[in-house]
């Protein structure tokens, strides 16, 4: 793929923040590319064998980040910017269509969920799910290639959608968000939970630290069909080098 001539959408700003010995790289959407333009942007790391995390947030209404009115942000934290190969950071752009959308309420009712359930009560109430007693987690299957994980904790809950590496999952992406909390954590090449129900996992998207009680109808689950993927090295857009240091 020739990445030198990629047409970038208007409305992107890149920010660099140094935090002690780490570098936070942020990509800000100053136009509603995701909410109105049916465009998904992502920061990805190539030539990486280990898991890495991208924070993704979308806003229905813009908020101020620095001096910019932003409709979305993507962030990667670089642990050691002096040795990291910045040429491995890719900016990816895809068109998308929503091929599945349902609430957590829709999904949980299918599996016999009613009212507020503790993990112990869910253990004897729910049907057609997979339980993980070690982590107090429940897995709900969504179609042939996605799963929802619900982790019961004492003060809050973590919810994650997983995408399997099956052929049906090609060119698709999972998403989960709270109607009032649109920050997600995207984990690529996850080292934990790398297999569910006998299927290997390629990525997951999570909403974490949801305080109890929360309404299942406020959690949205989506699967996107991605098309027209384009990618370019970030170093072609931003003059990053491994000689860049904080002064």
C-alpha positions as CSV (number, residue, x, y, z in Angstrom):
1,X,0.0,0.0,0.0
2,X,1.4,3.4,-1.0
3,X,0.8,5.7,2.0
4,X,2.4,8.9,0.7
5,X,-0.7,10.1,-1.2
6,X,-3.4,9.4,1.4
7,X,-6.2,12.1,1.4
8,X,-6.7,12.9,5.1
9,X,-10.1,14.2,6.3
10,X,-10.1,17.8,7.4
11,X,-10.4,18.5,11.1
12,X,-7.4,16.6,12.7
13,X,-5.0,18.0,15.2
14,X,-2.1,16.1,16.8
15,X,-0.9,16.8,20.3
16,X,2.2,15.6,22.2
17,X,2.4,15.6,26.0
18,X,5.4,14.5,28.0
19,X,4.7,12.9,31.4
20,X,7.9,12.1,33.2
21,X,9.6,9.6,31.0
22,X,6.5,8.8,28.9
23,X,5.0,10.5,25.8
24,X,1.2,10.8,25.3
25,X,0.3,11.1,21.6
26,X,-3.2,12.4,21.0
27,X,-5.2,12.8,17.8
28,X,-8.1,15.2,18.1
29,X,-11.2,15.4,15.9
30,X,-12.1,19.1,15.5
31,X,-14.9,18.1,13.1
32,X,-17.6,15.4,13.9
33,X,-16.0,12.8,11.6
34,X,-17.3,9.8,13.5
35,X,-20.7,11.1,14.6
36,X,-21.7,12.7,11.3
37,X,-19.2,11.7,8.7
38,X,-19.4,7.9,9.1
39,X,-15.6,7.8,9.3
40,X,-13.7,5.8,11.9
41,X,-10.1,7.0,12.7
42,X,-7.6,5.0,14.7
43,X,-4.0,5.1,15.8
44,X,-2.3,1.7,15.4
45,X,1.1,0.3,16.0
46,X,2.6,-2.0,13.4
47,X,5.4,-4.6,14.1
48,X,4.1,-5.0,17.6
49,X,4.0,-8.5,19.2
50,X,2.8,-7.2,22.6
51,X,-0.6,-5.8,23.6
52,X,-1.1,-2.0,23.4
53,X,-3.9,0.3,24.4
54,X,-5.6,3.1,22.6
55,X,-8.0,5.4,24.5
56,X,-10.9,6.4,22.2
57,X,-13.6,9.0,23.2
58,X,-16.4,10.4,21.1
59,X,-18.6,13.4,21.9
60,X,-22.1,14.3,20.6
61,X,-21.3,17.9,21.5
62,X,-17.8,19.4,21.4
63,X,-15.6,19.9,24.4
64,X,-12.5,22.0,24.9
65,X,-9.2,20.1,24.9
66,X,-6.5,22.7,25.1
67,X,-7.7,25.4,22.8
68,X,-9.5,23.1,20.4
69,X,-13.2,22.3,20.2
70,X,-13.1,18.5,19.9
71,X,-15.7,15.9,18.9
72,X,-13.3,13.0,19.5
73,X,-9.9,11.9,20.7
74,X,-7.5,9.0,20.3
75,X,-4.5,8.5,22.6
76,X,-1.5,6.2,22.8
77,X,0.9,6.3,25.7
78,X,4.5,5.6,24.6
79,X,6.5,4.2,27.6
80,X,10.0,5.0,26.3
81,X,10.0,7.7,23.6
82,X,13.8,7.6,23.3
83,X,13.8,4.1,22.0
84,X,10.4,3.7,20.4
85,X,10.3,3.6,16.6
86,X,7.8,6.4,15.7
87,X,7.7,5.2,12.2
88,X,5.6,2.3,13.5
89,X,2.7,4.5,14.4
90,X,-0.1,4.4,11.7
91,X,-3.0,6.7,11.3
92,X,-5.9,4.6,9.8
93,X,-9.1,5.9,8.3
94,X,-12.1,3.7,7.4
95,X,-15.6,4.3,6.3
96,X,-18.1,2.3,8.3
97,X,-21.7,1.1,8.4
98,X,-23.4,-0.1,11.6
99,X,-24.4,-3.8,11.0
100,X,-25.5,-4.5,14.5
101,X,-26.8,-2.2,17.3
102,X,-28.5,-3.3,20.5
103,X,-28.5,-2.3,24.1
104,X,-27.2,-4.4,26.9
105,X,-30.8,-4.7,28.0
106,X,-31.7,-6.3,24.6
107,X,-28.8,-8.8,25.0
108,X,-29.3,-9.6,28.7
109,X,-33.1,-10.3,28.3
110,X,-32.2,-12.9,25.7
111,X,-30.3,-14.7,28.4
112,X,-33.0,-14.6,31.1
113,X,-31.6,-11.5,33.0
114,X,-34.2,-9.7,35.1
115,X,-33.7,-6.9,37.6
116,X,-30.5,-6.5,39.6
117,X,-28.3,-9.7,39.9
118,X,-25.3,-10.5,41.9
119,X,-22.7,-12.8,40.3
120,X,-23.9,-15.6,42.5
121,X,-27.5,-15.1,41.5
122,X,-26.6,-14.7,37.9
123,X,-24.7,-18.0,38.1
124,X,-28.0,-19.8,38.6
125,X,-30.3,-17.6,36.6
126,X,-28.7,-16.9,33.2
127,X,-28.8,-19.3,30.3
128,X,-26.5,-19.9,27.3
129,X,-23.6,-17.9,28.8
130,X,-20.1,-18.8,29.9
131,X,-19.0,-18.2,33.5
132,X,-15.5,-17.5,34.8
133,X,-15.6,-17.9,38.5
134,X,-11.9,-16.9,39.0
135,X,-12.5,-13.4,37.7
136,X,-16.3,-13.3,38.5
137,X,-17.0,-12.6,34.8
138,X,-19.8,-13.6,32.4
139,X,-19.4,-13.9,28.6
140,X,-22.4,-13.4,26.3
141,X,-22.0,-14.5,22.7
142,X,-23.0,-12.0,20.1
143,X,-23.4,-13.6,16.6
144,X,-20.6,-15.8,15.4
145,X,-17.6,-13.6,16.1
146,X,-18.2,-11.3,19.1
147,X,-18.6,-11.6,22.8
148,X,-19.6,-9.3,25.7
149,X,-17.7,-9.7,29.0
150,X,-19.4,-8.4,32.2
151,X,-17.0,-8.3,35.2
152,X,-18.7,-8.1,38.7
153,X,-16.7,-6.0,41.1
154,X,-17.5,-4.7,44.6
155,X,-17.9,-1.0,43.7
156,X,-18.3,-0.8,39.9
157,X,-18.4,-2.9,36.8
158,X,-16.2,-3.3,33.7
159,X,-17.8,-4.2,30.4
160,X,-15.9,-5.3,27.3
161,X,-16.7,-6.4,23.8
162,X,-14.3,-8.9,22.1
163,X,-13.8,-9.6,18.5
164,X,-12.6,-13.1,17.5
165,X,-10.1,-13.8,14.8
166,X,-12.6,-15.9,12.7
167,X,-13.0,-15.2,9.0
168,X,-16.5,-13.7,9.6
169,X,-14.8,-11.0,11.7
170,X,-12.6,-9.7,8.9
171,X,-13.1,-5.9,8.2
172,X,-15.3,-5.6,11.2
173,X,-15.0,-3.7,14.5
174,X,-16.8,-4.0,17.9
175,X,-17.8,-1.0,20.0
176,X,-19.4,-0.5,23.4
177,X,-20.3,2.8,25.1
178,X,-22.4,4.3,27.9
179,X,-24.9,6.9,26.7
180,X,-23.3,9.4,29.2
181,X,-19.7,8.0,29.3
182,X,-18.3,7.7,25.8
183,X,-14.6,6.9,26.7
184,X,-13.5,3.5,25.6
185,X,-10.3,1.5,26.0
186,X,-9.3,-0.3,22.9
187,X,-6.8,-3.2,23.5
188,X,-5.0,-4.7,20.5
189,X,-3.3,-8.1,20.6
190,X,-4.7,-8.8,24.1
191,X,-2.5,-11.1,26.1
192,X,-5.4,-11.8,28.6
193,X,-8.6,-13.5,27.6
194,X,-6.9,-14.4,24.3
195,X,-9.4,-17.2,23.8
196,X,-13.1,-17.4,24.6
197,X,-15.2,-20.4,24.0
198,X,-12.3,-21.9,22.0
199,X,-12.0,-18.9,19.7
200,X,-8.8,-16.7,19.6
201,X,-9.4,-13.0,20.3
202,X,-7.8,-10.2,18.2
203,X,-9.0,-7.0,20.1
204,X,-11.4,-5.8,22.7
205,X,-13.1,-2.5,23.5
206,X,-14.2,-1.8,27.0
207,X,-16.0,0.7,29.2
208,X,-14.6,0.6,32.8
209,X,-15.5,1.7,36.3
210,X,-19.2,2.0,35.7
211,X,-20.7,2.8,39.2
212,X,-23.6,0.7,40.4
213,X,-26.4,0.9,39.7
214,X,-26.5,1.6,36.0
215,X,-29.2,0.9,33.5
216,X,-28.7,-1.8,30.9
217,X,-30.7,0.3,28.4
218,X,-27.9,3.0,28.6
219,X,-25.2,0.7,27.4
220,X,-24.9,0.4,23.6
221,X,-23.3,-2.5,21.7
222,X,-22.3,-2.1,18.1
223,X,-20.5,-4.0,15.3
224,X,-19.2,-1.9,12.4
225,X,-18.5,-3.1,8.8
226,X,-15.3,-1.3,7.7
227,X,-14.6,-0.3,4.1
228,X,-12.1,1.8,2.2
229,X,-9.3,1.4,4.7
230,X,-6.4,3.8,4.2
231,X,-3.3,4.2,6.3
232,X,-0.3,6.4,6.5
233,X,2.7,6.6,8.8
234,X,2.3,9.3,11.4
235,X,5.9,10.5,10.7
236,X,4.7,11.7,7.2
237,X,2.3,14.1,8.9
238,X,4.1,15.0,12.1
239,X,8.0,15.4,12.2
240,X,8.6,12.9,15.0
241,X,12.0,11.4,15.4
242,X,13.7,9.3,18.1
243,X,16.0,12.2,18.7
244,X,13.1,14.3,20.0
245,X,13.5,14.8,23.7
246,X,12.0,17.0,26.3
247,X,14.0,20.0,27.2
